[in-house]
Amino acid sequence: MAKKENTTGKTVKRSSKSNQKPLSSGGEGSRSHIGLVKNDSWLEPFEDAIRGRHDHALWKISQLTKNGKKTLSDFATGHLYFGLHKLTRGWVFREWAPNATEIYLIGDFNDWQEDEHYKMKRIEGTGNWELKLKEKDLKHGQLYKMKVKWNGGEGERIPAWCRRVVQDEQTKIFSAQVWNPAVPYVWKKAGFKPKKNPLLIYECHVGMGQDAEKVGTYTEFKDNVLPRVAKAGYNCIQVMAIQEHPYYGSFGYHVSSFFAPSSRFGTPEELKALIDEAHKLGIAVIMDIVHSHAVKNEVEGLGNLCGDPNQFFYPGERHEHPAWDSLCFDYGKDDVIHFLLSNCKYWLEEFHFDGFRFDGVTSMLYYSHGLGEAFGGYGDYFNGHEDDNAICYLTLANQLIHEVNPEAITIAEEVSGMPGLAAKFEDGGFGFDYRMAMNIPDYWIKTIKEQSDENWKPTSIFWEMTNRRADEKTVSYAESHDQALVGDKTIIFRLIDKEMYWHMMTGDHDGTVDRGMALHKMIRLVTASLINGAYLNFMGNEWGHPEWIDFPREGNGWSYKYARRQWDLVDREDLKYQFLNNWDNDMIHLIGGVRNFQKLPVHKLWDKDDDQVLAYMRGNLVFVFNFSPNQSHVDYPMLAPEGEYEGVFDSDDTRYGGYGNIDSSVNHLTEYDGLYADAHLGWLKLYLPARSAQVLRLKRKTAKTAKRK
């Protein structure tokens, strides 16, 4: 939920609070530094704090695993104990409710009345309650809740560990549901391993993933959207809003039932079928997991499960999130850690998710939730305002997830720039595989809003795309889903705006639309081609989905008009959306077709702000951009490795809505220059139309080419 935070994700400068010079991490007389400091000696003044966090995690792991007699995976099994479970004969139901004095199971099996037969018993010496029932006492599909009593009050509650929650269409009341289908789901694709080299992520929302004005289903997404994702070349989907949430318009960020996949999209088996089909198509499935906060609702959520509002959450001033109208987990409690770690393991094992994108990590890291802080130097990450309990939990979560599935993917949505977030645990890091490069979409929106086209500077663009920690992989993306929400605009809508309603027919060369489409393609290529980890796109943005996302609410008459994706627009041959889609597909297939593209060194060949030209090379691919709005260049020279280059594709091709001014069938030989002969460099001369990008491939190297007399 980055829209709630106001900090940046850029790599920060050395803190002005310290005049410590960087020291060598090796050599005679130097101390043995932890890996994070070895990789960044500017962190040396804060090494004690880094070691302290690391030692805290080691201590907590030792405590939870009984000094290594067990594993974190052994500890994170609460979902197998708590909640409702079908036994060989009968049922067992358990709940952690330390403040309760009495608990009854009520439902349509006993007319929602207190019944001694369905009364739970406290397990002696614990805060846990248990109820054992005969097989005939419960049936698949029945609705139920807990009737909880405590000193001074009582209330109906949905169990914290329940796996199925449904909402009555007439009353809008949520209830837990007995879920024990006669035929359990049988997985068809076993042993799936995600393709991470590179990881190309298609972020999506099941409910708004179809074009009808309604809530889409898991099955519709499986049948209609997954084939599009596979065809487009993406090898991973990041699915939002899976955990059950009372308010659809929350985008899934106000979670009430952490173990229940949202029933508004279908059944658990249908979600499993979606994931199974994705794996069959070679697509990994990452879940957008929300452990940063919880909905305040008491009847549907964890806000006051048994008369103690602080059972799961911090007490006092830290109880409520000041910006999100939600509750903040108390990561210092072992029972809360047990709940959240078990939640991670549950989704991995029960639904075969391939990992998680952790939402709102900045909010977890700091007592201030990162609100109103600038984070201008390293000292700002180690000044005592960090929540060590939350840092410890995130570290443990990464350790657990990779213990359960070594191939799992973890991503941190974090905007402050906390060092070490995506560094290895043994180096003193948190252990995430990737962190979101949240500075990049901020940069693009700021540039589009505040800079005239003539002031777009290639040096600045290159710096922002590559401004990251060398020891941490990032997920680069041009725009976030937040920018598509009401109150903001996507890149294409900000560039073209109202002209999208009038000039998106093929053959209609409107200046505003042509500019917007050209920049849309260039922005995406420069962002995707400079990744050091992964690339992400939000569903529909790749082909310039118009307008915004607006979930049904009272203010719009509970309409679904804007809570969907209008796939018919990109499928129509008479509209220009197809051109942006063609560009994105070819770009993704190109990058995805180069093994370990994200690890290839980036060699800048040329950047000249006066000409607004940028060129760089990765492997045998050369990426060239002319951001000038009005200046085309003929035979524009740049130094490149000697050889023959062939055109791969260019944004001015008519296939991508361009004018067709570049002849990609023509190969280019570098011109010999004796000054650079020893470096095996020559002059590559290209035609660069205004507002265009092109990709070339080094077809063959030559010792001396087109030698000048």
Residue pairs with C-beta under 8 A, 6 or more apart in sequence:
1 251
1 253
1 292
1 324
1 359
1 360
1 363
1 482
2 413
2 415
2 438
2 480
2 482
3 482
3 485
3 488
4 323
4 324
4 360
4 363
5 323
5 362
5 363
5 369
5 370
5 371
5 415
6 371
6 372
7 362
7 370
7 373
7 374
7 375
7 415
7 416
7 417
8 375
8 415
8 416
8 417
8 438
8 439
8 442
9 414
9 415
9 416
9 417
9 435
9 436
9 437
9 438
9 439
9 442
10 417
10 439
10 464
10 467
11 417
11 467
11 468
11 469
12 375
12 376
12 377
12 378
12 380
12 417
13 376
13 377
14 42
14 377
14 378
15 45
15 376
15 377
15 378
15 379
15 380
16 376
16 377
16 379
17 377
17 379
18 45
18 377
18 378
18 379
20 44
20 45
22 41
22 42
22 44
23 30
23 41
23 44
24 30
24 41
25 33
25 37
25 38
25 39
25 41
26 38
33 41
33 44
33 47
34 47
34 50
34 51
34 54
34 427
34 428
35 423
35 424
35 426
35 427
35 428
35 429
36 43
36 50
36 419
36 420
36 423
36 427
36 428
36 429
36 471
37 43
37 44
37 47
37 50
37 428
38 427
39 423
39 427
39 469
39 470
39 471
40 419
40 469
40 470
40 471
42 378
43 50
43 378
43 419
45 378
45 379
46 378
46 379
46 381
46 382
49 382
50 382
50 420
50 428
51 428
52 388
53 388
53 391
53 392
53 395
53 428
54 425
54 428
56 388
56 391
56 392
57 391
57 392
57 395
57 396
57 399
57 425
60 337
60 392
60 396
61 72
61 396
61 399
62 68
63 334
64 70
64 72
64 75
64 334
64 337
64 396
65 71
65 72
65 74
65 75
71 403
72 341
72 396
72 399
72 400
72 403
73 345
73 400
73 403
73 404
75 338
75 341
76 338
76 341
76 342
76 344
76 345
76 400
76 404
77 342
77 345
78 161
78 338
78 339
78 342
79 161
79 163
79 259
79 342
79 343
79 345
79 346
79 350
81 94
82 94
82 95
82 96
82 128
82 159
82 160
82 161
83 93
83 94
83 95
83 159
83 161
83 162
83 163
83 259
84 91
84 92
84 93
84 138
84 144
84 159
84 162
84 163
84 176
84 178
85 91
85 92
85 93
86 180
89 134
89 135
90 132
90 133
90 134
90 135
90 137
91 132
91 133
91 134
91 135
91 137
91 138
92 130
92 131
92 132
92 133
93 105
93 120
93 130
93 131
93 132
93 133
93 159
94 128
94 129
94 130
94 131
94 161
95 103
95 120
95 128
95 129
95 146
95 159
95 160
95 161
96 127
96 128
96 129
96 160
96 161
96 335
96 339
97 103
97 127
97 128
97 129
97 146
97 148
97 305
97 306
97 311
98 126
98 127
98 306
98 308
98 311
99 127
99 150
99 306
99 307
99 308
99 311
100 122
100 129
100 148
100 149
100 150
100 306
100 307
101 149
101 150
101 151
102 119
102 120
102 148
102 149
103 119
103 120
103 129
103 146
103 147
103 148
103 149
103 306
104 114
104 115
104 118
104 119
104 120
104 146
104 147
105 118
105 119
105 120
105 131
105 144
105 145
105 146
105 147
106 112
106 113
106 114
106 115
106 118
106 144
106 145
106 146
106 147
106 156
107 142
107 143
107 144
107 145
107 175
107 178
108 142
108 143
108 144
109 118
109 137
109 138
109 139
109 142
109 144
110 117
110 118
112 145
114 147
117 137
118 131
118 133
118 137
119 131
120 129
120 130
120 131
121 129
121 130
121 131
122 128
122 129
123 129
123 130
127 335
138 144
138 178
139 178
140 178
140 179
140 180
140 181
140 182
141 177
141 178
141 179
142 177
142 178
143 166
143 175
143 176
143 177
143 178
144 175
144 176
144 177
144 178
145 156
145 157
145 158
145 159
145 175
145 176
146 156
146 157
146 158
146 159
147 154
147 155
147 156
147 157
148 154
148 155
148 156
148 157
148 305
148 306
148 307
150 306
150 307
150 308
151 307
152 307
153 307
155 298
155 299
155 304
156 299
157 298
157 299
157 305
157 306
158 165
158 174
158 175
158 176
158 256
158 257
158 299
158 300
158 301
159 176
160 257
160 258
160 302
160 305
160 312
160 339
161 259
161 339
162 176
162 257
162 259
162 260
163 179
163 259
163 260
163 268
164 176
164 177
164 178
164 179
164 260
164 263
164 268
165 174
165 175
165 176
165 177
165 244
165 256
165 257
165 260
165 263
165 300
166 174
166 175
166 177
166 263
167 173
167 174
167 175
167 263
167 264
168 174
168 175
174 246
174 256
174 299
174 300
177 263
179 268
181 269
185 268
185 269
185 272
185 273
187 272
187 276
187 352
188 276
188 280
189 276
189 279
189 280
192 279
192 284
192 352
192 354
193 407
194 235
194 236
194 284
194 354
194 355
194 407
194 409
195 235
195 236
195 282
195 284
196 409
196 534
197 595
197 596
197 597
197 598
197 599
198 531
198 533
198 534
198 535
198 591
198 592
198 596
198 597
198 598
199 235
199 236
199 284
199 409
199 434
199 475
199 533
199 534
199 535
199 598
200 233
200 234
200 235
200 236
200 534
200 535
200 588
200 591
200 592
201 234
201 236
201 237
201 238
201 286
201 475
201 534
201 535
201 536
201 537
202 229
202 232
202 234
202 236
202 237
202 238
202 536
202 537
202 539
203 237
203 238
203 240
203 481
203 536
203 537
203 538
203 539
204 221
204 225
204 229
204 237
204 238
204 239
204 240
204 538
204 539
205 239
205 240
205 241
205 251
205 252
205 481
205 539
206 216
206 217
206 218
206 221
206 239
206 240
206 241
206 242
206 265
206 274
207 215
207 216
207 241
207 248
207 262
207 264
207 265
207 563
208 216
208 549
208 551
208 563
208 564
208 565
209 216
209 220
209 221
209 224
209 225
209 539
209 564
209 565
210 216
210 217
210 220
210 221
210 224
210 225
210 564
210 565
210 567
211 564
211 565
211 566
211 567
211 568
212 564
213 559
213 560
213 561
213 563
213 564
214 560
214 564
215 248
215 264
215 265
215 560
216 265
216 564
217 265
217 266
217 270
218 265
218 266
218 267
218 270
218 271
218 273
218 274
219 266
219 270
219 273
219 274
221 265
221 274
222 270
222 273
222 274
222 277
222 278
224 567
225 539
226 237
226 274
226 277
226 278
226 281
226 283
227 281
228 567
229 237
229 281
229 283
230 281
230 282
230 283
231 585
232 542
232 581
232 584
232 585
232 588
233 585
233 588
233 589
233 592
234 283
234 537
234 588
234 592
235 282
235 283
235 284
235 592
236 283
236 284
236 285
236 286
236 354
236 409
236 534
237 278
237 283
237 284
237 285
237 286
238 286
238 287
238 288
238 357
238 411
238 536
239 285
239 286
239 287
239 288
240 251
240 252
240 288
240 481
241 251
241 252
241 262
241 288
242 252
242 261
242 262
242 271
242 287
242 288
242 347
243 252
243 255
243 257
243 258
243 260
243 261
243 262
243 289
243 290
244 255
244 256
244 257
244 258
244 260
244 261
244 262
244 263
245 252
245 253
245 254
245 255
245 256
245 262
245 295
246 254
246 256
246 295
246 297
246 300
246 301
247 254
247 295
248 264
248 551
248 552
249 551
249 552
249 553
250 295
251 481
251 485
251 551
252 262
252 288
252 290
253 290
253 324
253 359
253 360
254 294
254 295
254 324
254 325
254 326
255 290
255 294
255 295
255 301
256 294
256 295
256 297
256 300
256 301
256 302
257 300
257 301
258 294
258 339
258 340
258 343
259 343
259 346
261 268
261 271
261 351
265 271
268 351
271 351
272 351
272 352
274 285
275 285
275 351
275 352
275 353
276 352
278 284
278 285
279 285
279 352
284 354
284 355
284 409
285 352
285 353
285 354
286 353
286 354
286 355
286 356
286 357
286 409
286 411
287 347
287 351
287 353
287 355
287 356
287 357
288 356
288 357
288 359
289 343
289 344
289 347
289 356
289 357
289 358
289 359
290 359
290 360
291 329
291 340
291 343
291 358
291 359
291 364
291 393
291 397
292 329
292 358
292 359
292 360
292 361
292 363
292 364
293 321
293 324
293 326
293 327
293 328
293 329
293 360
293 363
294 301
294 302
294 303
294 312
294 313
294 326
294 327
294 329
295 301
295 303
295 326
295 327
296 303
296 320
296 325
296 326
296 327
297 303
298 304
298 305
302 311
302 312
302 313
302 327
303 309
303 313
303 327
305 311
305 312
309 319
310 319
310 330
312 327
312 329
312 330
312 333
312 336
312 339
313 319
313 327
313 328
313 329
313 330
314 328
314 329
314 330
315 330
318 328
318 367
319 327
319 328
320 326
320 327
320 328
321 327
321 328
321 363
321 369
322 369
322 371
323 369
323 371
324 360
324 363
328 363
329 336
329 340
330 336
330 389
331 337
331 340
331 364
331 387
331 389
331 390
331 392
331 393
332 389
337 393
337 396
340 393
340 397
341 396
341 397
341 400
344 356
344 397
344 400
344 401
344 404
345 400
345 401
345 404
347 353
347 356
348 401
348 404
348 405
348 408
349 404
354 405
354 407
354 408
354 409
355 401
355 405
355 408
355 409
355 410
355 411
355 433
356 401
356 408
356 409
356 410
356 411
357 410
357 411
357 412
357 413
357 436
358 394
358 397
358 410
358 411
358 412
358 413
358 432
359 413
360 413
361 394
361 412
361 413
361 414
361 421
362 369
362 370
362 413
362 414
362 415
362 416
362 418
363 369
363 370
364 387
364 390
364 393
364 394
365 386
365 387
365 390
365 391
365 414
365 416
365 418
366 373
366 385
366 386
366 387
366 416
367 385
367 386
367 387
368 385
370 415
370 416
373 380
373 416
374 380
375 381
375 416
375 417
378 419
381 416
381 417
381 418
381 419
391 430
394 412
394 430
394 432
395 425
395 430
395 431
397 410
398 410
398 425
398 430
398 431
398 432
399 425
399 431
401 408
401 410
402 408
402 410
402 431
409 433
409 434
410 431
410 432
410 433
410 434
411 432
411 433
411 434
411 435
411 436
411 475
411 534
412 421
412 422
412 430
412 432
412 434
412 435
412 436
413 436
413 438
414 421
414 435
414 436
414 438
415 436
415 438
419 469
420 427
420 428
420 429
420 430
420 472
421 429
421 430
421 432
421 435
421 472
422 429
422 430
422 432
422 433
422 434
422 435
422 469
422 472
422 473
422 474
423 429
423 430
423 431
423 469
423 471
423 472
424 431
425 431
427 471
429 472
433 473
433 533
434 473
434 474
434 475
434 533
434 534
435 472
435 473
435 474
435 475
436 474
436 475
436 477
436 536
437 468
437 474
437 475
437 476
437 477
438 480
439 464
439 467
440 464
440 465
440 476
440 477
440 478
440 527
441 477
441 478
441 479
441 480
441 483
443 464
444 478
444 479
444 491
444 523
444 527
445 479
445 483
445 491
445 494
447 456
448 491
448 494
448 495
448 519
449 494
453 515
453 627
453 628
453 629
454 612
454 628
454 629
456 612
456 627
457 609
457 612
458 607
458 608
458 609
458 612
458 613
458 614
458 625
458 627
459 607
459 609
461 526
461 614
461 627
462 530
462 604
462 607
462 614
462 616
465 476
465 526
465 527
465 530
466 530
466 532
466 602
468 474
468 532
473 532
473 533
473 534
473 598
474 531
474 532
474 533
474 534
475 533
475 534
475 535
475 536
476 527
476 528
476 530
476 531
476 532
476 533
476 534
476 535
476 536
477 527
477 535
477 536
477 537
477 538
478 491
478 523
478 524
478 527
478 537
478 541
479 490
479 491
479 538
479 541
480 538
481 538
481 549
482 488
483 489
483 490
483 491
484 490
484 538
484 541
484 545
484 548
484 549
485 548
485 549
485 550
486 548
486 549
486 550
486 562
488 548
489 497
489 548
490 541
490 544
490 545
490 548
491 519
491 520
491 523
491 541
492 500
492 516
492 517
492 520
492 541
492 544
492 545
492 546
492 580
493 500
493 546
493 547
493 548
495 512
495 515
495 516
495 519
495 520
496 512
496 513
496 516
496 517
496 544
497 512
499 510
499 512
499 513
499 516
500 513
500 544
500 546
500 547
501 546
502 510
503 510
503 512
503 513
504 513
504 546
504 575
504 576
504 577
505 574
505 575
505 576
506 573
506 574
506 575
506 576
513 576
514 657
515 629
515 691
517 544
517 576
517 579
517 580
517 657
518 651
518 658
518 691
518 692
519 691
520 544
520 580
521 580
521 583
521 651
521 656
521 693
522 625
522 627
522 651
522 691
522 692
522 693
524 537
524 542
524 583
524 584
524 587
525 583
525 587
525 623
525 625
525 651
525 693
525 695
526 614
526 623
526 625
526 693
527 535
528 535
528 587
528 588
528 591
529 587
529 591
529 618
529 621
529 623
529 695
530 602
530 616
531 591
531 597
531 598
532 598
532 599
533 598
534 598
535 588
535 591
537 584
539 565
540 565
540 566
542 580
542 581
542 584
543 569
543 570
543 577
543 578
543 580
543 581
543 584
544 577
544 580
545 565
545 566
545 569
545 577
546 566
546 569
547 562
548 562
549 562
549 563
550 556
550 559
550 561
550 562
550 563
551 562
551 563
552 558
552 559
552 560
552 563
556 562
569 575
569 577
570 577
570 578
570 581
571 578
572 578
576 657
579 655
579 656
579 657
580 656
580 657
582 655
582 656
583 651
583 656
583 657
586 649
590 621
590 648
590 649
590 695
591 597
594 600
594 618
594 619
594 621
597 618
597 619
600 618
600 619
601 618
602 616
602 617
602 618
603 616
603 617
603 618
604 615
604 616
605 615
605 616
605 617
605 622
605 638
605 639
605 640
605 684
606 613
606 614
606 615
606 638
606 639
607 613
607 614
607 615
611 626
611 628
611 631
611 633
611 636
612 626
612 627
612 628
612 631
613 624
613 625
613 626
613 627
613 628
613 633
613 636
613 638
613 688
614 624
614 625
614 627
615 622
615 623
615 624
615 625
615 638
615 640
616 622
616 623
617 623
617 640
617 641
617 698
620 697
620 698
621 648
621 695
621 696
621 697
621 698
622 640
622 645
622 684
622 695
622 696
622 697
622 698
623 693
623 694
623 695
624 638
624 686
624 688
624 693
624 694
624 695
624 696
625 692
625 693
626 632
626 633
626 636
626 688
626 689
626 690
626 691
626 692
626 693
627 691
628 690
628 691
629 690
629 691
630 690
631 690
632 661
632 687
632 688
632 689
632 690
633 686
633 687
633 688
634 687
635 685
635 686
635 687
636 685
636 686
636 687
636 688
637 683
637 684
637 685
638 683
638 684
638 685
638 686
639 676
639 681
639 682
639 683
639 684
640 670
640 681
640 682
640 683
640 684
641 670
641 680
641 681
641 682
641 698
641 701
642 670
642 672
642 680
642 681
642 682
642 701
642 702
642 703
642 704
642 705
643 669
643 670
643 682
643 698
643 699
643 700
643 701
643 702
643 705
644 667
644 668
644 669
644 670
644 698
644 699
644 700
644 702
644 705
645 667
645 668
645 669
645 670
645 684
645 696
645 697
645 698
645 699
646 667
646 668
646 696
646 697
646 699
647 662
647 663
647 664
647 665
647 666
647 667
647 694
647 695
647 696
647 697
648 664
648 694
648 695
648 696
648 697
649 656
649 664
649 694
649 695
650 656
650 658
650 662
650 664
650 692
650 693
650 694
650 695
651 658
651 692
651 693
651 694
652 658
652 659
652 660
652 661
652 662
652 689
652 692
652 694
653 660
653 662
653 664
654 660
658 692
659 689
661 687
661 689
661 692
662 687
662 689
662 692
662 694
664 694
667 699
668 684
668 685
668 686
668 696
669 702
669 705
669 706
670 681
670 682
670 683
670 684
670 702
670 705
670 706
671 682
671 683
671 685
671 705
671 706
671 707
671 708
672 682
672 704
672 705
672 706
672 707
672 708
673 681
673 682
673 683
673 708
676 682
677 704
680 701
680 703
682 705
682 706
686 694
686 696
688 694
